[in-house]
Amino acid sequence: MQDIRVAAVSINSPLDSGSTMLDCLAEWTAKAVEQGAELILFPELQLFGHCNPRTWELAESVPAGDATQRTIEIAKQHSVTLCVGISEKEDDVVFNTQFLVGPNGFIGKQRKIHLSRDEVLFYKGGREIPVFDIGKCRVGMIICYDNQLPEVARIQALRGADVLLLPHAARIKMWDETADSMAIARQHTHEYFTSCYAQRARENACFAVLANQAGRAGYVDTYPQDSPAQPHHCGGALVFAPDGELIGSTQTAVIQDEMIVVDLLQERIARERSLPNYTLKTRRPELYQELVTEQVKW
């Protein structure tokens, strides 16, 4: 790994935004590049929205679809690597996908593996856990709920990841229109992310970069307006060092569009991985067979 400056962008993805979200993505990319960002993480399902009732209709092929191709153009224009969430369609089946593009074009994609709540109504789970070399570092993408299963991050670390990219459209806590309610939801979400993902970074000696959707994406008629299943996301962007230290974070009082830019330093990952108790040195995989044994008895 080499030192790299990353941006984590926490913004809304309104269900009716359509192609205008690509203009928004271009604007935030330009802002991040102005601050020297070389790798920019956007949230889960940034393109076409989270559990949008029109998901099947809107979903596109990756990388052949118009949205991915436009994102490639943005990456080439700014000589930057972008990680963006989208609803991907292949053979009329839709996946919750995060893709990577850079100045030289399409790099790769990750399909969400474990689907949460009502996502099963829209998406099929993926089956692969790839790691991608983007030049200065190797990255893995772990989409929202997949981060709750530590095996995914561990496999990416074993496959050489230096940086774990954690895109989210997390519905952690609902809020009403009062400032106090918003602040409580925002703070709770920040604490939730910190309690979960400092450990993902620490246990694998990887940097972890998180970006969550921010705001009310709209209302879905299927649910009551105050339902926790509505696509309302409390925002937040955080960066954890390989020892679990929180080294970058958005504010914790207001749900709004925002971004952080943080330097990931090679010396920090080298320091943790040179320790005698670096977990990938001391693990005993020959004892872990039960982890891959089917739980359900047919």
GULOKOL-846210 format. One record per residue (C-alpha): y, x, z. Coordinates in steps of 0.5 Angstrom, whole numbers, plus 500, padded with zeros to 3 digits. Example, Ala and Ser with C-alpha at 12.3 -4.5 7.8 and 13.67 -1.06 7.14 Angstrom:
BEGIN
pt y 491, x 525, z 516 $
pt y 498, x 527, z 514 $
END
This chain:
BEGIN
pt y 500, x 500, z 500 $
pt y 507, x 502, z 499 $
pt y 513, x 499, z 502 $
pt y 515, x 492, z 499 $
pt y 521, x 487, z 500 $
pt y 519, x 480, z 501 $
pt y 522, x 474, z 501 $
pt y 519, x 467, z 504 $
pt y 523, x 461, z 501 $
pt y 522, x 454, z 505 $
pt y 525, x 449, z 501 $
pt y 523, x 441, z 500 $
pt y 519, x 439, z 494 $
pt y 521, x 432, z 493 $
pt y 516, x 427, z 489 $
pt y 521, x 425, z 484 $
pt y 523, x 432, z 482 $
pt y 519, x 433, z 476 $
pt y 521, x 439, z 472 $
pt y 528, x 440, z 476 $
pt y 524, x 444, z 481 $
pt y 523, x 449, z 476 $
pt y 531, x 450, z 476 $
pt y 531, x 450, z 483 $
pt y 525, x 455, z 483 $
pt y 529, x 460, z 479 $
pt y 536, x 459, z 483 $
pt y 532, x 461, z 489 $
pt y 529, x 467, z 485 $
pt y 536, x 469, z 483 $
pt y 538, x 469, z 491 $
pt y 532, x 473, z 493 $
pt y 533, x 478, z 488 $
pt y 540, x 479, z 490 $
pt y 537, x 481, z 496 $
pt y 532, x 486, z 493 $
pt y 526, x 482, z 494 $
pt y 520, x 484, z 490 $
pt y 515, x 479, z 492 $
pt y 517, x 472, z 493 $
pt y 513, x 467, z 496 $
pt y 514, x 459, z 495 $
pt y 511, x 454, z 499 $
pt y 504, x 450, z 497 $
pt y 505, x 445, z 492 $
pt y 512, x 447, z 490 $
pt y 511, x 444, z 483 $
pt y 509, x 437, z 483 $
pt y 509, x 435, z 490 $
pt y 505, x 435, z 496 $
pt y 499, x 429, z 495 $
pt y 504, x 426, z 490 $
pt y 501, x 419, z 488 $
pt y 502, x 421, z 481 $
pt y 498, x 428, z 482 $
pt y 493, x 427, z 477 $
pt y 498, x 425, z 472 $
pt y 503, x 431, z 473 $
pt y 498, x 436, z 474 $
pt y 497, x 442, z 469 $
pt y 493, x 447, z 467 $
pt y 494, x 454, z 470 $
pt y 496, x 459, z 466 $
pt y 497, x 455, z 460 $
pt y 501, x 449, z 462 $
pt y 509, x 449, z 461 $
pt y 510, x 450, z 469 $
pt y 506, x 456, z 469 $
pt y 509, x 459, z 463 $
pt y 516, x 457, z 465 $
pt y 515, x 461, z 472 $
pt y 512, x 467, z 468 $
pt y 519, x 467, z 464 $
pt y 523, x 467, z 471 $
pt y 519, x 473, z 473 $
pt y 520, x 477, z 467 $
pt y 527, x 475, z 467 $
pt y 528, x 478, z 474 $
pt y 523, x 483, z 474 $
pt y 519, x 480, z 480 $
pt y 513, x 478, z 483 $
pt y 512, x 470, z 484 $
pt y 507, x 466, z 488 $
pt y 508, x 459, z 487 $
pt y 504, x 452, z 489 $
pt y 502, x 447, z 484 $
pt y 497, x 442, z 482 $
pt y 492, x 445, z 477 $
pt y 488, x 440, z 472 $
pt y 482, x 443, z 469 $
pt y 477, x 438, z 465 $
pt y 481, x 432, z 469 $
pt y 479, x 435, z 476 $
pt y 485, x 437, z 480 $
pt y 486, x 443, z 485 $
pt y 491, x 445, z 490 $
pt y 493, x 452, z 487 $
pt y 497, x 457, z 488 $
pt y 499, x 462, z 483 $
pt y 501, x 469, z 482 $
pt y 506, x 472, z 476 $
pt y 510, x 478, z 475 $
pt y 514, x 482, z 470 $
pt y 508, x 483, z 466 $
pt y 505, x 475, z 466 $
pt y 500, x 472, z 469 $
pt y 496, x 475, z 475 $
pt y 492, x 470, z 478 $
pt y 491, x 464, z 482 $
pt y 487, x 461, z 489 $
pt y 485, x 454, z 489 $
pt y 485, x 451, z 496 $
pt y 478, x 451, z 499 $
pt y 478, x 447, z 505 $
pt y 482, x 440, z 504 $
pt y 485, x 437, z 510 $
pt y 487, x 429, z 511 $
pt y 488, x 425, z 505 $
pt y 488, x 431, z 500 $
pt y 481, x 429, z 499 $
pt y 484, x 423, z 495 $
pt y 487, x 428, z 490 $
pt y 484, x 435, z 490 $
pt y 477, x 438, z 489 $
pt y 476, x 444, z 493 $
pt y 476, x 451, z 490 $
pt y 470, x 456, z 491 $
pt y 473, x 463, z 490 $
pt y 477, x 468, z 495 $
pt y 480, x 473, z 490 $
pt y 485, x 479, z 492 $
pt y 490, x 481, z 487 $
pt y 493, x 488, z 486 $
pt y 501, x 487, z 484 $
pt y 502, x 495, z 484 $
pt y 505, x 496, z 491 $
pt y 500, x 492, z 495 $
pt y 494, x 488, z 494 $
pt y 495, x 481, z 496 $
pt y 491, x 475, z 498 $
pt y 493, x 467, z 498 $
pt y 491, x 463, z 503 $
pt y 493, x 456, z 503 $
pt y 496, x 452, z 509 $
pt y 489, x 449, z 512 $
pt y 485, x 454, z 510 $
pt y 489, x 459, z 515 $
pt y 485, x 455, z 520 $
pt y 479, x 458, z 518 $
pt y 479, x 465, z 520 $
pt y 473, x 467, z 515 $
pt y 478, x 466, z 509 $
pt y 483, x 472, z 512 $
pt y 477, x 476, z 514 $
pt y 474, x 476, z 507 $
pt y 481, x 478, z 504 $
pt y 482, x 483, z 508 $
pt y 475, x 486, z 507 $
pt y 476, x 486, z 500 $
pt y 482, x 490, z 501 $
pt y 488, x 485, z 502 $
pt y 494, x 489, z 505 $
pt y 499, x 482, z 505 $
pt y 496, x 475, z 506 $
pt y 501, x 470, z 503 $
pt y 501, x 463, z 507 $
pt y 504, x 458, z 503 $
pt y 504, x 451, z 507 $
pt y 506, x 444, z 506 $
pt y 504, x 442, z 513 $
pt y 505, x 436, z 516 $
pt y 505, x 438, z 524 $
pt y 510, x 433, z 527 $
pt y 514, x 428, z 525 $
pt y 522, x 426, z 527 $
pt y 527, x 421, z 526 $
pt y 534, x 422, z 524 $
pt y 537, x 424, z 530 $
pt y 538, x 432, z 531 $
pt y 534, x 432, z 538 $
pt y 528, x 429, z 534 $
pt y 529, x 434, z 528 $
pt y 530, x 440, z 533 $
pt y 524, x 438, z 537 $
pt y 519, x 438, z 531 $
pt y 522, x 444, z 528 $
pt y 521, x 448, z 534 $
pt y 514, x 445, z 535 $
pt y 512, x 447, z 528 $
pt y 515, x 454, z 529 $
pt y 511, x 455, z 535 $
pt y 505, x 452, z 532 $
pt y 505, x 457, z 526 $
pt y 506, x 463, z 531 $
pt y 501, x 461, z 535 $
pt y 496, x 461, z 530 $
pt y 498, x 466, z 525 $
pt y 500, x 472, z 529 $
pt y 493, x 472, z 530 $
pt y 491, x 472, z 523 $
pt y 495, x 478, z 522 $
pt y 493, x 482, z 528 $
pt y 485, x 481, z 527 $
pt y 485, x 484, z 520 $
pt y 491, x 489, z 521 $
pt y 495, x 485, z 515 $
pt y 502, x 483, z 514 $
pt y 502, x 475, z 514 $
pt y 508, x 472, z 510 $
pt y 509, x 464, z 511 $
pt y 513, x 459, z 507 $
pt y 513, x 452, z 509 $
pt y 516, x 446, z 505 $
pt y 522, x 443, z 508 $
pt y 524, x 436, z 509 $
pt y 522, x 429, z 507 $
pt y 519, x 429, z 500 $
pt y 519, x 422, z 499 $
pt y 515, x 416, z 502 $
pt y 508, x 414, z 500 $
pt y 507, x 406, z 499 $
pt y 500, x 407, z 502 $
pt y 502, x 409, z 509 $
pt y 507, x 406, z 514 $
pt y 514, x 410, z 513 $
pt y 513, x 413, z 520 $
pt y 506, x 415, z 519 $
pt y 504, x 422, z 520 $
pt y 501, x 422, z 513 $
pt y 508, x 422, z 509 $
pt y 510, x 428, z 506 $
pt y 515, x 430, z 511 $
pt y 515, x 437, z 512 $
pt y 518, x 441, z 518 $
pt y 520, x 447, z 514 $
pt y 520, x 455, z 517 $
pt y 519, x 462, z 514 $
pt y 515, x 467, z 518 $
pt y 513, x 474, z 517 $
pt y 508, x 478, z 522 $
pt y 507, x 485, z 522 $
pt y 499, x 488, z 522 $
pt y 500, x 488, z 530 $
pt y 502, x 481, z 530 $
pt y 509, x 482, z 532 $
pt y 514, x 477, z 529 $
pt y 518, x 481, z 524 $
pt y 522, x 475, z 521 $
pt y 523, x 468, z 522 $
pt y 528, x 462, z 520 $
pt y 532, x 459, z 525 $
pt y 528, x 453, z 529 $
pt y 533, x 448, z 530 $
pt y 534, x 444, z 523 $
pt y 530, x 442, z 518 $
pt y 533, x 445, z 512 $
pt y 532, x 449, z 505 $
pt y 533, x 457, z 507 $
pt y 530, x 463, z 506 $
pt y 528, x 470, z 509 $
pt y 528, x 477, z 506 $
pt y 523, x 482, z 510 $
pt y 521, x 489, z 509 $
pt y 514, x 491, z 509 $
pt y 513, x 498, z 511 $
pt y 507, x 502, z 509 $
pt y 507, x 506, z 516 $
pt y 506, x 500, z 520 $
pt y 499, x 498, z 516 $
pt y 497, x 505, z 517 $
pt y 498, x 505, z 524 $
pt y 494, x 499, z 526 $
pt y 488, x 501, z 521 $
pt y 488, x 508, z 524 $
pt y 487, x 506, z 531 $
pt y 479, x 507, z 534 $
pt y 479, x 499, z 535 $
pt y 481, x 497, z 528 $
pt y 477, x 491, z 527 $
pt y 474, x 492, z 520 $
pt y 471, x 499, z 523 $
pt y 468, x 496, z 529 $
pt y 465, x 489, z 527 $
pt y 458, x 488, z 527 $
pt y 456, x 483, z 521 $
pt y 449, x 484, z 522 $
pt y 449, x 480, z 528 $
pt y 453, x 474, z 524 $
pt y 448, x 470, z 520 $
pt y 449, x 464, z 524 $
pt y 456, x 464, z 521 $
pt y 453, x 462, z 514 $
pt y 448, x 457, z 516 $
pt y 448, x 450, z 514 $
pt y 451, x 446, z 520 $
pt y 448, x 439, z 517 $
pt y 441, x 438, z 518 $
pt y 438, x 434, z 512 $
END
